């Protein structure tokens, strides 16, 4: 996939920067003075930030970053981050904000200044295609004895799964790629994942399917961590998010990057919601 709108001529640092120098002052003033917006990203955050087949950095959040820099009339610079050092990168700060599909949890919100949520994700299970029908309801999952569930290393996800599946063998998964790539799925029966992300992965690994158990569908918010904990800049980003909601930008990008809809009418293309989740016709 490619960016829907004409991108800026951005600089992309594919590896974390060793050091950063920053002038003091309100973040928005610093951005305008230096003439550059620096955006942190995780390069494996489909469909929000990832490298396409041509090696270009693309995704829903990458598209929004281009839009933000354009509207601020500054240049754009992307800085690769690692999840295990995110808090450190924000404190330095290594970037002005992170735009990479970051999940908001209670613990993270207690340590980091976030913007308001701009999208919600849906908690789902990634399962072998032949087991799909066994995960369509919470009751069916609970009825499976000794079920082994992999969960990302996020306390919020762990809590939600344990609340609904108290008898399950819940295992923390730090590197979920082994689940997708290994023949035995890393010894797990299912992996908890956001439906919107998981569907992109199951395109590459079609022997796996995304299932959203019912009832009680769980939603998880996405927001932007703010560099340096700058509350004023966070309020500005909140206002900008609201503007992008009102003018249809976020909705349009959601349709393109999540639903798989083109900007112009063409032959129907692959759609996460239609072809994988079967939410639309």
Residue pairs with C-beta under 8 A, 6 or more apart in sequence:
1 47
1 52
1 58
1 257
2 52
2 54
2 56
2 58
3 56
3 58
3 62
3 63
3 66
4 63
4 252
4 253
4 256
4 263
5 63
5 66
5 67
7 63
7 66
8 66
8 69
8 70
8 75
8 76
9 75
10 57
10 66
10 69
10 75
10 76
10 77
10 78
11 75
11 76
11 77
11 78
12 57
12 77
12 78
13 77
13 78
13 79
13 80
14 43
14 80
15 80
16 79
16 80
16 81
16 82
16 85
16 89
16 94
17 79
17 94
20 92
20 93
20 94
22 30
22 92
22 93
22 228
23 30
23 33
23 34
24 30
25 33
26 230
26 232
26 233
27 96
27 226
27 227
27 228
27 230
27 232
27 233
28 230
28 232
28 233
28 236
31 37
31 72
31 74
31 96
32 72
32 74
34 74
35 74
35 75
36 74
36 75
36 76
36 77
37 65
37 68
37 69
37 72
37 74
37 75
37 76
37 77
37 96
38 77
38 78
38 79
38 94
38 95
38 96
38 227
39 65
39 69
39 76
39 77
39 78
39 79
39 95
39 96
39 97
39 98
39 99
40 78
40 79
40 80
40 81
40 89
40 90
40 94
40 95
40 97
40 98
40 99
40 100
40 225
40 227
41 49
41 57
41 61
41 62
41 65
41 78
41 79
41 80
41 81
41 98
41 99
41 100
42 49
42 80
42 81
42 82
42 83
42 100
42 101
43 49
43 50
43 51
43 57
43 80
44 50
45 59
45 61
45 100
45 101
45 197
46 59
46 197
46 200
46 201
47 59
47 60
47 101
47 196
47 197
47 200
47 257
47 258
48 59
48 60
48 61
48 62
48 99
48 100
48 101
48 222
48 257
49 57
49 58
49 59
49 61
49 62
49 99
49 100
49 101
50 57
50 58
50 59
51 57
51 58
52 58
57 78
59 100
59 101
59 257
60 101
60 119
60 253
60 254
60 256
60 257
60 258
61 99
61 100
61 101
62 78
62 99
63 253
63 257
64 99
64 118
64 244
64 249
64 250
64 253
65 76
65 78
65 99
66 76
67 244
67 249
68 99
68 240
69 75
69 76
71 240
79 94
79 95
81 89
81 94
81 95
81 98
81 100
82 89
86 98
86 112
86 225
87 111
87 112
89 95
89 98
90 98
90 112
90 225
90 226
90 227
90 228
90 229
91 228
91 229
93 227
93 228
94 227
95 227
96 226
96 227
96 233
97 115
97 224
97 225
97 226
97 227
97 233
97 237
98 224
98 225
98 227
99 224
101 121
101 197
101 222
102 108
102 114
102 222
102 223
102 224
102 225
103 121
103 154
103 156
103 194
103 220
103 221
103 222
104 114
104 117
104 220
104 221
104 222
104 223
105 154
105 155
105 156
106 155
106 156
107 155
107 156
108 114
108 225
112 225
112 226
112 229
113 225
113 226
113 229
113 230
113 231
113 234
114 223
114 224
114 225
114 226
114 234
115 223
115 224
115 226
115 234
115 237
115 238
115 241
116 223
116 238
116 241
116 242
117 221
117 222
117 223
118 222
118 223
118 224
118 241
118 244
118 245
118 250
119 221
119 222
119 250
119 254
120 219
120 220
120 221
120 222
121 194
121 195
121 196
121 197
121 219
121 220
121 221
121 222
122 194
122 195
122 196
122 212
122 217
122 218
122 219
122 220
123 157
123 160
123 192
123 194
123 195
123 212
123 217
123 218
123 219
123 220
124 192
124 193
124 194
124 195
124 198
124 210
124 211
124 212
124 213
125 135
125 141
125 149
125 190
125 191
125 192
125 193
125 210
125 211
125 212
125 213
126 179
126 180
126 190
126 191
126 192
126 193
126 198
126 201
126 202
126 208
126 209
126 210
127 134
127 135
127 189
127 190
127 191
127 208
127 209
127 211
128 185
128 207
128 208
128 209
129 206
129 207
129 208
129 209
131 189
131 190
132 209
132 211
134 140
134 141
134 144
135 141
135 190
135 211
135 213
136 211
136 213
136 214
137 213
137 214
137 215
138 164
138 165
138 213
138 214
138 215
138 216
140 213
141 147
141 164
141 165
141 168
141 190
141 213
142 164
142 165
142 167
142 168
144 189
145 167
146 169
147 165
147 167
147 168
147 169
147 189
147 190
148 168
148 169
148 171
148 187
148 188
148 189
148 190
149 161
149 165
149 168
149 169
149 170
149 171
149 188
149 189
149 190
149 191
149 192
150 171
150 172
150 173
150 176
150 179
150 186
150 188
150 190
150 191
150 192
151 157
151 158
151 161
151 170
151 171
151 172
151 173
151 191
151 192
152 172
152 173
152 176
152 192
152 193
153 172
153 173
153 174
156 220
157 192
157 220
158 170
158 172
160 218
161 168
161 170
161 192
162 168
162 170
164 216
171 188
173 179
173 186
173 188
173 191
176 191
176 193
178 186
179 185
179 186
179 188
179 191
180 201
180 204
180 205
180 208
181 205
185 191
185 208
191 198
193 201
193 210
194 220
195 210
195 212
195 272
195 277
196 258
196 272
198 210
199 210
199 272
199 276
199 277
200 272
201 208
202 208
202 209
202 210
202 276
203 270
209 276
210 276
210 277
212 277
224 237
226 233
226 234
226 237
227 233
241 250
244 250
245 251
252 263
255 261
256 262
256 263
258 272
258 273
259 271
259 272
259 273
259 274
259 280
260 269
260 270
260 271
260 272
260 273
260 274
260 275
261 269
261 271
262 269
268 274
271 280
273 279
273 280
274 280
274 281
